[in-house]
Amino acid sequence: MTLYLTSSPTGAYREAKQPSYKGFNPENRLVENLKADWKEQSRCLLICANPDAYMQNNEMRFFFEKTVKETGLSVSVFDVCDSRNGEAAVKNLRAYDVIILGGGHVPTQNRFFQRIGLIQAIKGFDGIVMGISAGTMNCAGTVYAQPEMPGESTSKVYRRFLEGLGLTRCNVLPHYQAVKGDVLDGKRLMEDITYPDSFGRKFYALPDGSYILQKEGAVTVFGEAYLVAEGEIRKICSGGESIILHKRRQRYQGTHPRRFEEKYKEHEPEKYADTIEKVISKGSTPAGMHISICVEEILEVLNIRPGERGIDLTLGYGGHTRRMLEQLKGQGHIWGLDVDPIEIRKTKERLNGLGYDEDILTVIQENFSEIGRIGKEYGPFDFVLADLGVSSMQIDNPERGFSYKTEGPLDLRLNPEQGVTAAERLLELSEEEIAGMLAENADEPYAQEIAGEIAGRIRRGRKPETTAQLREAVEAALAFLPEDKQKKDVVKKTCQRVFQAIRIDVNSEFEVLEAMLAGLPEALAPGGRAAILTFHSGEDRLVKKAFKRFYKEGVFCDIAKDVIRPSAEECRRNGRAGCAKLRWAVKAEM
């Protein structure tokens, strides 16, 4: 079953103005999603909310059939179900491809559903179910019948919680833009009635045009949406955007999950803290997480004090940012930058959930090469941090294509919405350019052999488009090495260097770093501290050279004489910390 939980898919509630579009509301990808799920010549059934309003129900049937056709969805039959044919229509439910549950009075519709046996009949329905307003509310297992008629909020017999169809766990509050200011029986509908009812529960308030799509185990909200829970309300999604509320855990073979997407406990660290600690204690990084490196060393260098303003140029999972926020003790502000549109949203939500809202934290999707402009707009900053390592959640996710260890698309972009993929980039380069890139970005000793193999495969129509195909090309290029105990390790380290070199090229990482270093002094306040964590000798050379130059010019009054490395204990607990180097600088008092 594909379930659409809509507020109003055709127009705004209580608004007389006709919408500018014909058919269903195209905002928030509703039409796009419907067209992907809709069968040709679908048979449709509209189950009404007021079963005895025959004339109104006939008008609704005509309206929705017209709306479906104007949307460009083909239909062969469009029937209506009310008191005239309720039991008969439900017995024939499997003959339909689409069921539309109309809007109206929730308890009235709920009683009709009970009477005609819809709760049992709809189980296992293999088609599209679209709930509209009351129809959406009655899809829940336990329905929250938000009072709407005079007297319902004060009545001792009115039942606010009813048995529903059991199609979803989502309780939707429709028409939020219209009803949020309503007063019923002398009480504010939201603040005095709904908020108190939300303790121990979750309600999703949807303005018209927004909806929830439940499909193939995933529950996704499209458009502006609010979560009402524990007596409070907060915005969880904006118009034009979407977020996944729930995704069914995939089953796996054996006693322990092996694939990234199967490690469901590691993807929920707040819920499975014991599992997370076990993984970390073994020197591994839990799937979907990133363990921040040199945290204590960075805090010591930056010496953050309450009331100061700072910026984390590489927000990532937010580990460093969270610890820096703790140092502010509620006074001051931190800006967090990241280019990754996928992870930045998760991190913002994670930090907001810890109580760090817009008053103390501003999250911006931006490349840190723009530090000069950002410093002018928000700075100057008392402290600046840049962690140049790729986050573990990027490396470990096969869909991002960062690792040779797992099968995935050969992507390697830090921002998957911009630029060309690694597979596309290799097609742009000659054999000589590929060899030069491998040598310059990773000091690759087998650069010529690997470049020849990649270029040869491209010429033969076997261009590497996946991580596995690039790994195979590297292995083929090193086939001349003797088959001994060392070869496996050589191939492994070569793959690491090749993927690193291509990633640096695809994301222009050296050029971006140089731009950031050039703009850093202007972004720092007098006496401001900067800390940069590198993981590549080329990056460290650039940072060291820039810091020395600014020190000689008198821009910096102090810089790190030697790199700071993570402790042996940290390297034992986190294998990815081994190559980290920390350098710091202090801007001169002007």
C-alpha positions in Angstrom: 0.0 0.0 0.0 1.1 3.5 -0.8 -0.5 6.0 1.7 -0.9 9.7 1.1 -1.9 11.7 4.3 -2.9 15.1 3.0 -4.4 18.1 4.7 -6.0 19.5 1.5 -4.5 18.5 -1.8 -6.7 20.8 -3.9 -6.9 24.2 -2.3 -6.6 26.1 1.0 -9.2 25.4 3.7 -11.5 28.4 4.4 -10.0 30.3 1.4 -12.5 31.4 -1.2 -9.9 32.3 -3.7 -9.5 29.7 -6.5 -6.0 28.1 -6.7 -3.9 29.1 -9.7 -3.4 25.5 -10.7 -5.8 22.8 -12.0 -5.9 19.4 -10.5 -4.0 18.5 -7.4 -1.7 21.0 -5.8 1.7 20.6 -7.5 3.7 22.1 -4.6 5.9 19.8 -2.6 6.1 17.2 -5.4 2.6 15.8 -4.7 1.8 15.5 -8.4 5.2 14.2 -9.2 4.9 11.4 -6.6 1.3 10.6 -7.6 2.3 10.2 -11.2 5.0 7.8 -10.2 2.6 5.6 -8.2 -0.6 5.9 -10.3 -1.6 3.1 -12.7 -3.0 3.6 -16.1 -6.8 3.5 -16.2 -7.0 3.3 -12.5 -10.3 2.4 -10.8 -11.1 4.9 -8.0 -13.4 4.8 -5.0 -14.2 7.9 -2.9 -15.3 7.0 0.6 -17.2 10.0 2.0 -17.1 11.4 5.5 -20.8 12.2 5.8 -22.5 9.0 4.6 -26.0 10.4 4.5 -25.3 13.7 2.5 -26.0 12.1 -0.9 -26.1 15.3 -2.9 -22.9 16.6 -1.4 -21.2 13.2 -1.9 -22.2 13.2 -5.6 -20.8 16.6 -6.0 -17.5 15.5 -4.3 -17.3 12.5 -6.6 -17.6 14.7 -9.6 -15.1 17.2 -8.2 -12.4 14.6 -7.4 -12.9 12.8 -10.7 -12.4 16.1 -12.5 -9.4 16.9 -10.3 -7.7 13.6 -11.0 -8.1 14.0 -14.8 -6.9 17.6 -14.7 -3.8 16.4 -12.9 -3.0 14.2 -15.9 -3.9 10.9 -14.1 -5.9 8.4 -16.1 -9.0 6.9 -14.6 -11.5 4.3 -15.9 -14.0 4.2 -13.0 -14.7 6.7 -10.3 -17.3 5.4 -7.7 -18.6 6.9 -4.5 -19.2 5.0 -1.2 -21.7 6.3 1.3 -24.8 4.9 3.1 -26.4 3.9 -0.2 -23.8 1.2 -1.0 -21.3 1.1 1.9 -21.2 -2.6 2.7 -21.3 -3.6 -0.9 -18.5 -1.2 -1.9 -16.3 -2.4 0.9 -16.8 -6.1 0.0 -15.6 -5.2 -3.5 -12.6 -3.1 -2.3 -9.9 -5.2 -4.1 -11.5 -4.2 -7.4 -10.1 -0.7 -7.0 -6.6 0.7 -7.5 -7.1 4.0 -5.6 -9.1 4.7 -2.5 -9.8 8.3 -1.5 -10.9 9.0 2.1 -12.8 12.3 2.0 -12.8 15.1 4.5 -15.4 16.1 7.0 -16.3 15.4 10.6 -13.8 12.9 12.1 -16.1 11.0 14.5 -18.9 10.9 11.9 -16.6 9.3 9.3 -15.1 7.0 11.9 -18.5 5.6 12.9 -19.2 5.0 9.2 -15.9 3.2 8.7 -16.8 1.0 11.7 -20.3 0.3 10.4 -19.2 -0.9 7.0 -16.3 -2.9 8.2 -13.6 -0.9 6.5 -11.0 -1.5 9.2 -10.8 -5.2 8.4 -11.4 -4.8 4.6 -8.7 -2.4 3.9 -5.9 -4.5 5.5 -3.6 -5.8 2.8 -5.0 -3.4 0.2 -2.4 -3.2 -2.6 -2.9 0.2 -4.1 -3.0 4.0 -3.4 -4.9 5.3 -0.4 -5.2 9.0 -0.2 -6.6 10.6 3.0 -7.9 14.1 3.0 -8.4 16.0 6.2 -10.7 13.8 8.4 -9.9 10.9 6.1 -6.2 11.4 6.9 -6.9 11.5 10.6 -8.9 8.3 10.5 -6.0 6.4 8.9 -4.2 6.2 12.3 -4.3 3.2 14.5 -5.5 5.4 17.4 -7.2 8.5 15.9 -6.9 11.9 17.7 -10.2 13.5 17.0 -9.2 17.1 17.6 -12.4 18.9 18.8 -13.9 21.1 16.0 -17.6 21.6 16.7 -19.0 23.8 19.5 -19.3 21.9 22.8 -16.9 19.1 21.8 -14.0 20.4 23.9 -16.1 20.6 27.1 -18.3 17.6 26.5 -17.9 14.7 29.0 -19.1 12.1 26.4 -17.0 13.4 23.4 -14.2 10.9 22.7 -11.0 12.4 21.5 -9.3 9.1 20.9 -10.9 6.5 18.6 -10.0 3.3 16.9 -8.9 4.0 13.4 -8.0 2.1 10.2 -4.5 1.2 11.5 -2.7 2.2 8.3 -0.2 4.5 10.0 1.2 5.6 13.4 1.0 9.3 12.3 -1.6 11.5 13.9 -2.1 14.4 11.5 -3.6 17.8 12.4 -4.8 19.2 9.1 -5.3 22.8 7.9 -2.8 24.2 10.5 -2.5 27.5 8.7 -6.2 28.1 9.1 -7.0 26.7 12.5 -3.9 27.6 14.6 -5.6 30.7 15.9 -9.0 29.2 16.4 -10.9 29.5 19.7 -13.4 26.8 20.6 -15.7 26.9 23.6 -13.7 29.8 25.0 -10.4 27.9 24.7 -7.6 28.3 22.2 -7.7 25.2 20.0 -4.0 24.6 19.9 -2.6 26.0 23.2 -5.4 25.0 25.5 -6.8 21.9 23.9 -4.3 20.2 21.6 -1.0 20.9 23.4 -2.2 19.3 26.7 -3.4 16.3 24.7 0.0 15.8 23.2 1.8 14.6 26.4 3.1 11.1 25.6 2.0 11.5 22.0 3.1 13.0 18.7 0.9 15.0 16.4 2.0 16.4 13.0 0.4 19.7 12.1 0.2 20.2 8.4 -0.8 23.4 6.5 -2.7 22.8 3.3 -0.4 21.7 0.5 1.8 19.6 2.8 1.4 15.9 3.2 3.0 12.7 4.5 3.9 9.8 2.1 4.1 6.3 3.6 5.7 4.0 1.0 7.9 0.9 1.1 8.5 1.2 4.8 9.5 4.9 4.7 7.4 7.7 6.1 8.3 11.1 4.6 6.8 14.5 5.2 6.7 16.9 2.2 6.4 20.6 2.8 5.9 22.8 5.8 5.2 20.7 8.9 5.2 21.0 12.7 5.6 18.4 15.5 3.4 18.8 18.5 4.6 16.8 21.4 4.9 17.1 25.2 2.9 20.3 25.2 5.1 22.1 22.7 5.3 22.7 19.0 8.3 23.0 16.7 8.8 23.3 13.0 10.4 20.2 11.5 10.2 20.9 7.8 9.9 23.9 5.5 7.9 24.4 2.3 9.6 22.8 -0.7 11.6 20.5 1.5 11.1 16.9 2.8 12.3 14.9 5.7 12.1 11.2 6.5 10.2 10.6 9.8 10.7 6.9 9.8 12.3 4.2 7.7 11.6 0.5 8.3 14.7 -1.3 9.4 16.1 -3.7 6.8 16.4 -7.4 7.8 19.8 -9.0 7.5 21.2 -12.5 7.4 23.2 -13.9 10.3 23.5 -12.7 13.9 25.3 -9.4 13.3 24.6 -6.7 10.6 27.4 -6.2 8.2 26.2 -3.6 5.7 26.1 0.1 6.5 22.3 0.4 6.1 21.7 -2.7 8.3 23.4 -1.3 11.4 20.2 0.2 12.7 21.4 0.5 16.3 24.5 2.4 15.3 22.2 4.8 13.4 20.3 5.6 16.6 23.1 6.4 19.1 20.7 8.1 21.6 18.6 4.9 21.8 21.4 2.3 21.7 24.2 3.9 23.8 25.5 0.6 25.0 26.0 -0.6 21.4 27.7 2.6 20.4 30.2 2.3 23.4 31.0 -1.3 22.4 31.8 -0.3 18.8 34.0 2.7 19.9 35.8 0.6 22.5 36.9 -1.8 19.7 38.5 1.1 17.8 35.7 1.4 15.3 33.4 4.2 14.3 29.6 3.5 14.5 27.8 3.7 11.2 26.4 7.1 10.5 28.5 8.7 13.2 31.8 10.6 13.3 34.1 10.6 16.3 35.7 14.0 16.6 39.5 14.0 16.9 41.8 16.0 19.1 38.8 17.6 20.9 40.6 18.3 24.2 43.7 19.6 22.4 41.5 21.9 20.2 39.6 23.3 23.3 42.9 24.0 25.0 44.3 25.9 22.0 41.1 27.9 21.3 40.6 28.7 25.0 36.9 29.6 24.5 35.3 31.9 27.1 31.6 32.7 27.7 30.4 35.6 25.5 32.8 35.0 22.6 31.8 34.5 19.0 33.3 31.7 16.9 32.9 29.7 13.8 33.3 26.0 13.0 34.2 26.0 9.3 33.6 22.2 9.0 30.5 21.4 11.1 30.2 17.8 10.0 28.6 15.6 12.7 28.8 18.5 15.1 31.1 16.9 17.7 33.6 19.7 17.9 30.8 22.3 17.7 28.9 20.8 20.6 31.9 20.8 22.9 32.7 24.4 21.9 29.1 25.4 22.6 29.5 23.9 26.1 32.4 26.3 26.7 30.2 29.3 26.0 27.9 28.3 28.9 24.9 29.9 27.1 26.6 33.2 26.4 28.0 34.1 22.9 27.4 32.5 19.5 28.9 30.0 17.1 28.4 29.8 13.4 28.7 26.3 11.8 29.5 25.9 8.1 29.4 22.8 5.9 29.0 22.1 2.2 27.2 18.8 2.6 23.4 19.4 2.3 22.6 15.9 3.5 24.6 15.9 6.8 24.1 19.6 7.7 20.4 19.1 8.1 20.9 16.1 10.4 23.5 17.9 12.5 21.4 21.0 12.9 18.4 18.9 14.1 20.7 17.0 16.4 22.2 20.1 18.0 18.8 21.8 18.2 17.5 18.8 20.0 20.3 19.3 22.6 18.9 22.8 23.3 21.3 24.8 21.0 18.8 26.9 19.0 19.2 30.0 16.8 20.0 32.2 19.8 23.4 30.6 20.2 24.0 28.6 17.0 23.6 29.5 13.3 24.1 26.8 10.7 25.0 27.8 7.2 25.4 25.6 4.1 28.5 27.2 2.6 32.0 26.4 1.5 34.7 27.6 3.9 36.5 29.2 1.0 34.0 32.0 1.6 35.3 32.8 5.0 36.3 36.3 3.9 32.7 37.2 3.0 31.3 35.4 6.0 33.7 37.1 8.3 32.5 40.5 7.0 28.9 39.5 7.4 29.0 37.8 10.8 32.5 38.4 12.3 35.1 39.1 13.3 35.4 35.9 15.3 37.2 35.2 18.5 37.9 31.6 17.6 37.9 29.6 14.3 38.2 25.9 13.8 38.6 23.9 10.6 38.7 20.1 10.7 39.8 19.1 7.1 39.1 15.4 7.5 36.2 13.8 5.6 33.5 12.8 8.1 33.0 9.1 8.8 29.3 9.2 8.0 30.4 10.2 4.4 33.1 7.6 4.1 31.0 4.8 5.5 27.8 5.4 3.5 28.1 3.4 0.2 25.7 5.8 -1.6 28.2 8.6 -1.3 30.9 6.6 -3.1 33.9 7.7 -0.9 35.3 4.2 0.0 36.8 1.5 -2.1 35.6 -1.0 0.5 31.9 -0.9 -0.4 30.0 -1.0 -3.7 28.5 2.3 -4.6 28.4 5.0 -7.3 31.8 6.6 -8.0 30.8 10.0 -6.7 33.2 11.5 -4.0 31.5 14.9 -3.9 31.3 16.6 -0.6 28.2 18.4 -2.0 26.4 15.9 -4.1 24.2 18.6 -5.5 27.0 20.5 -7.2 29.9 19.8 -9.6 30.7 16.6 -11.5 31.1 13.1 -10.0 34.4 11.3 -9.8 33.2 9.0 -12.6 32.5 12.1 -14.8 35.8 13.8 -13.9 37.9 10.8 -15.0 36.3 11.1 -18.4 37.5 14.7 -18.7 41.2 13.9 -18.0 43.9 12.4 -20.3 46.1 9.6 -19.2 48.9 12.1 -18.4 46.5 14.3 -16.4 45.3 11.4 -14.3 48.8 10.4 -13.5 49.7 13.9 -12.6 46.7 14.2 -10.3 47.5 10.9 -8.5 51.1 12.0 -8.0 50.4 15.5 -6.9 47.4 14.8 -4.6 48.5 11.6 -3.0 52.3 11.0 -3.8 51.2 7.8 -5.6 54.2 5.7 -6.6 52.2 3.7 -9.1 50.6 6.8 -10.7 51.6 5.9 -14.3 50.5 2.3 -14.1 47.1 3.2 -12.6 46.5 6.1 -15.0 47.3 3.8 -17.9 44.8 1.2 -16.7 42.0 3.7 -16.1 42.5 5.4 -19.4 42.7 2.1 -21.3 39.4 0.9 -19.7 37.7 4.2 -20.7 39.0 3.8 -24.3 37.6 0.2 -24.4 34.2 1.4 -23.2 34.7 0.1 -19.7 34.7 3.4 -17.9 34.7 3.1 -14.1 31.3 4.2 -12.8 31.3 2.5 -9.4 33.7 2.3 -6.5 34.1 -1.5 -7.2 35.0 -0.8 -10.8 37.7 1.7 -9.8 39.1 -0.7 -7.2 39.3 -3.4 -9.9 41.2 -1.0 -12.2 43.7 -0.4 -9.4 44.1 -4.1 -8.7 44.6 -4.8 -12.4 47.2 -2.0 -12.7 49.2 -3.7 -9.8 48.9 -7.2 -11.2 52.7 -7.1 -12.0 53.5 -7.1 -8.3 54.7 -10.5 -6.9 52.1 -12.6 -5.2 53.3 -12.4 -1.6 52.1 -11.5 1.9 52.8 -7.8 1.2 50.7 -7.4 -1.9 47.3 -7.3 -0.2 48.5 -4.5 2.0 50.1 -2.6 -0.9 46.8 -2.8 -2.9 44.8 -1.6 0.1 47.0 1.4 0.7 47.1 2.2 -3.1 43.3 2.2 -3.2 43.2 4.6 -0.3 45.6 7.0 -2.0 43.8 6.8 -5.4 40.4 7.5 -3.9 41.9 10.3 -1.8 43.6 11.9 -4.8 40.4 11.8 -6.9 38.3 13.2 -4.0 40.8 16.1 -3.6 40.5 16.8 -7.3 36.7 16.5 -7.6 36.2 18.9 -4.6 39.1 21.3 -5.5 40.2 20.8 -1.9 43.7 22.4 -2.1 42.3 25.4 -4.0 39.5 25.8 -1.4 42.0 25.5 1.5 44.2 28.1 0.0 41.2 30.5 -0.3 40.2 29.8 3.3 43.8 30.5 4.5 44.0 33.7 2.6 40.7 35.0 4.1 41.4 33.7 7.7 43.3 36.7 9.1 40.5 39.2 8.2 37.9 36.9 9.7 39.7 36.8 13.1 39.3 39.4 15.7 42.4 40.9 17.3 43.7 38.2 19.7 41.5 35.6 17.9 42.6 32.0 17.9 42.6 29.6 14.9 43.0 25.8 15.0 43.3 23.7 11.8 43.3 19.9 11.9 44.7 18.2 8.8 44.9 14.6 7.6 47.1 14.9 4.5 50.7 16.0 4.2 49.8 18.4 1.3 47.2 20.1 3.5 49.6 20.4 6.4 52.2 22.0 4.2 49.8 24.6 3.0 48.7 25.4 6.6 52.2 25.5 7.9 53.4 27.8 5.0 50.5 30.2 5.4 50.9 30.4 9.2 54.6 31.1 8.9 54.0 33.8 6.3 51.4 35.6 8.4 53.7 35.3 11.5 56.6 36.9 9.6 54.3 39.7 8.4 53.2 40.4 11.9 49.5 39.4 11.3 49.8 36.5 13.7 51.6 37.1 17.0 52.1 33.4 17.8 51.8 30.1 15.9 52.4 26.4 16.6 56.1 25.6 16.4 55.3 21.9 16.0 52.2 20.0 15.1 50.1 18.5 17.9 49.1 14.9 17.4 46.4 12.8 19.0 47.4 10.7 22.0 48.2 7.0 21.7 45.1 6.2 23.6 42.9 8.2 21.1 44.5 6.5 18.2 43.8 3.2 19.8 40.1 4.0 20.3 39.8 5.7 16.9 41.8 4.3 14.0 41.1 7.3 11.9 43.0 9.6 14.2 46.4 8.3 13.4 47.4 10.8 10.6 45.8 13.9 12.2 48.0 17.0 12.7 46.8 20.1 14.6 48.3 23.6 14.0 47.2 26.8 15.7 47.7 30.5 15.4 46.8 33.7 17.3 46.1 37.0 15.5 48.1 40.0 16.7 46.4 42.7 18.7 46.0 45.6 16.3 
